[in-house]
Amino acid sequence: MLGVYDFCGHYEWTFEWLRRLGGEPLVCQFWDEAIHQDSQSHAAELILQKGIEGMKQYWGHTLQAEGAGYQAIATEQTFRIDMHACPSRGFLIRNQLHQYHDYCDHCMGWIGPLLKHGKFVVDHQHNHRGQCWWEIRHQSDPTPASAPGQLAGHRDVRLRADWNLSGKPTDTYERSNHPDDKSSKANGSKPGS
């Protein structure tokens, strides 16, 4: 497996190059085709076959291998990730690399379409500083996103003192499967508020 530092700077540059070449639709097409359907086809296979158990297997291995600072929690209905230190976004910040306007969108860009095939939806927020959270449920489950601390307890990234420090609004996705579904909310608010 390539280490995160081997590709994340080039990855971000590629997103901006594609945006300039063909706009946001080309970037979204790249995320879906090149990442979801190609480089991460093993993730799709695990998740589509095993549901939440496949999510535990895929992200448990991948995030540990990347050296992410994260916590994952799974119930029978929900898979949740609290990312306290995203290794790729952290690398870009530390090295002052900024080409594409929202690097974090690429996660929803490939994960969203994959989960849609499995009939899952995502509640998600990212604060543009390498911190985010995800809650994934079956699309038939009407349960809203959890309140801070409700599902993840003290490990909920939204409870961190530095969750609100960026000065930028938090990007929020509610029951989503596409990077264009986001709204920007006052930093620290939860979906539905």
RAZI-V611996 format. One record per backbone hydrogen bond with DSSP energy under -1.0 kcal/mol. CO is the residue of the C=O (numbers start at 1). NH is the residue of the N-H. If there is no record, write none. Layout:
CO & NH
CO & NH
This chain:
3 & 6
4 & 8
7 & 11
8 & 12
9 & 13
10 & 14
11 & 15
12 & 16
13 & 17
14 & 18
15 & 19
16 & 20
17 & 21
18 & 22
19 & 23
23 & 27
24 & 28
25 & 29
26 & 30
27 & 31
28 & 32
29 & 33
30 & 34
30 & 35
31 & 36
32 & 37
34 & 39
35 & 40
38 & 41
40 & 44
41 & 45
42 & 46
43 & 47
44 & 48
45 & 49
46 & 50
47 & 51
50 & 53
51 & 55
52 & 56
53 & 57
54 & 58
55 & 59
56 & 60
57 & 61
58 & 62
59 & 63
61 & 65
62 & 66
63 & 68
69 & 84
69 & 85
71 & 82
73 & 80
78 & 75
79 & 136
80 & 73
81 & 134
82 & 71
83 & 132
85 & 69
86 & 90
87 & 91
88 & 92
89 & 93
90 & 94
91 & 95
92 & 97
93 & 96
102 & 105
103 & 106
104 & 107
105 & 109
106 & 110
107 & 111
108 & 112
110 & 114
111 & 115
112 & 116
113 & 117
115 & 120
116 & 119
119 & 139
121 & 137
122 & 176
123 & 135
124 & 173
125 & 133
126 & 171
130 & 86
131 & 127
132 & 83
133 & 125
134 & 81
135 & 123
136 & 79
137 & 121
138 & 141
147 & 150
152 & 155
153 & 156
156 & 159
157 & 160
160 & 163
162 & 165
170 & 185
171 & 126
172 & 183
173 & 124
176 & 122
178 & 181
183 & 172
185 & 170
186 & 189
190 & 193
